[in-house]
Amino acid sequence: MHDRNCLGTTRKVVVNRRAAYLATMTDFSPTIEETLAELVESFDLLGDWEGRIGYVIDLGKDLAPLPERDRIEANKVPGCAAQVWLSQRQADGRLVFFADSDSALSKGNIALLLQLYSGRTPDQILAFDARAALDRLGLPQALTPQRANGLNNMVGRIRAAALAATASG
């Protein structure tokens, strides 16, 4: 996938490739706010909602496959319009998330969230205002109420994982 930045140059956009979110983040990795700014820029360049929803669906296409062992009932996100599985592992004090869905749009939504959250510390996750970020993207307004509720539930599961990680150590 390619997009054009504000200078008119084209750049290849690679999201949620296996190496991108499994690699240990360094001090040179973009902050969660910088990642959000890049998403906002991409959304703004796309203009209309048809293009933006297509972009979200494309994010899902680049999502790494979810291991079969993680496709269990306990990892399902309740309240979603489709089946969504979300699991996580902790590595070096950071949470790495894995996800999948049987719906292209839900898969894109969770891929967008993984781009923001995966590889972050629990404190970074909890300090980030997801509602404001999603509103900045305009995503909840572009979704049906049921899909917007599912998106909120996905964020809730990510935040719950971060809370559990802070409680355990």
C-alpha positions in Angstrom: 0.0 0.0 0.0 1.3 3.5 -0.8 0.2 6.9 0.4 1.2 10.5 -0.4 2.4 12.7 2.4 1.8 16.5 2.7 4.9 17.2 0.7 3.5 15.2 -2.2 6.0 12.4 -2.0 4.9 8.8 -2.1 5.9 6.4 0.6 5.3 2.7 1.1 3.1 2.1 4.1 3.7 -1.2 5.8 1.5 -2.0 8.8 1.3 -4.9 11.2 3.7 -7.0 9.3 5.0 -9.8 11.6 8.4 -8.2 12.1 7.0 -4.8 12.6 5.2 -5.5 15.8 7.0 -8.5 17.1 10.4 -6.8 17.1 11.4 -5.3 20.4 10.8 -1.6 20.3 13.8 0.6 20.9 14.1 4.2 22.0 14.0 5.1 18.3 10.5 3.6 17.8 7.8 6.1 17.2 5.7 7.0 20.2 2.1 6.1 20.4 1.2 9.8 19.6 3.6 9.8 16.6 1.9 6.6 15.3 -1.5 8.2 15.7 -0.2 11.3 13.9 0.9 9.1 11.0 -2.6 7.5 10.9 -4.3 10.8 11.0 -2.1 12.0 8.1 -3.0 8.9 6.1 -6.7 9.3 6.8 -6.6 13.0 5.8 -5.0 12.2 2.5 -7.7 9.6 1.7 -10.4 12.2 2.0 -13.8 10.5 1.9 -15.0 7.7 4.1 -15.1 5.2 1.4 -11.3 5.5 0.9 -10.7 5.5 4.7 -12.7 2.4 5.3 -10.9 0.8 2.4 -7.6 1.8 4.1 -8.7 0.2 7.4 -9.7 -3.0 5.5 -6.2 -3.0 3.9 -4.6 -2.7 7.4 -6.4 -6.0 8.3 -5.0 -7.7 5.2 -1.5 -7.1 6.5 -2.2 -8.5 9.9 0.0 -11.5 10.8 -2.0 -14.8 11.1 -3.2 -15.6 14.6 -1.8 -18.8 16.0 -4.5 -21.5 16.2 -3.8 -21.9 20.0 -5.0 -18.3 20.4 -8.4 -18.9 18.7 -10.1 -19.8 21.9 -13.3 -18.6 23.5 -11.4 -16.8 26.3 -9.7 -14.6 23.6 -12.9 -13.6 21.9 -13.9 -9.9 22.2 -17.5 -9.7 23.2 -19.9 -7.3 21.7 -18.4 -7.2 18.3 -20.4 -7.5 15.1 -18.1 -10.3 14.0 -15.9 -12.8 15.8 -12.7 -11.0 17.0 -9.9 -12.8 18.8 -7.3 -10.9 20.8 -4.4 -12.4 22.7 -1.2 -10.9 24.1 2.2 -11.9 25.4 4.5 -9.9 27.6 8.1 -9.4 26.5 10.7 -7.1 28.1 8.0 -5.2 30.0 5.9 -4.6 26.9 2.7 -6.1 25.7 2.6 -7.6 22.3 -0.9 -8.2 20.9 -2.1 -10.8 18.3 -5.5 -10.7 16.7 -7.8 -11.9 14.0 -11.4 -11.6 12.9 -13.7 -13.3 10.4 -14.8 -9.9 9.1 -12.6 -7.7 6.9 -13.6 -4.5 8.6 -13.3 -5.8 12.1 -9.9 -7.3 11.2 -8.9 -3.8 9.9 -10.1 -2.1 13.1 -8.1 -4.5 15.3 -5.1 -4.1 13.1 -5.3 -0.3 13.5 -5.4 -0.7 17.3 -2.5 -3.1 17.2 -0.5 -0.5 15.3 -1.2 1.9 18.1 -0.8 -0.4 21.1 1.3 -3.5 20.4 4.8 -3.3 21.7 4.0 -0.6 24.3 4.4 -0.7 28.0 1.3 -1.1 30.1 1.8 2.4 31.4 1.9 3.8 27.9 -1.2 1.9 27.0 -3.1 3.2 30.0 -2.0 6.8 29.6 -3.2 6.9 26.0 -6.7 8.4 25.5 -8.1 5.9 22.9 -11.5 7.6 22.7 -9.9 10.9 21.8 -7.6 9.2 19.3 -10.4 7.3 17.6 -12.4 10.5 17.5 -9.5 12.3 15.9 -9.5 9.7 13.2 -13.3 10.0 12.9 -13.6 6.2 13.0 -16.5 5.8 15.4 -18.7 8.1 13.4 -18.0 6.2 10.2 -19.1 2.8 11.7 -22.5 1.4 12.5 -23.3 1.6 16.2 -22.7 -2.1 16.7 -19.2 -1.9 15.0 -18.4 1.3 17.0 -19.3 -0.6 20.2 -17.1 -3.5 19.1 -14.2 -1.1 18.5 -14.7 0.2 22.1 -14.7 -3.4 23.4 -11.5 -4.1 21.6 -9.9 -1.1 23.3 -11.3 -2.2 26.6 -9.7 -5.6 26.2 -6.3 -4.0 25.4 -6.6 -1.7 28.4 -7.7 -4.7 30.7 -4.5 -6.6 29.6 -2.4 -3.5 30.5 -4.1 -3.2 33.9 -3.6 -6.9 34.5 0.1 -6.6 33.6 0.6 -3.6 36.0 -1.1 -5.6 38.8 1.1 -8.6 38.2 4.4 -6.9 38.3 
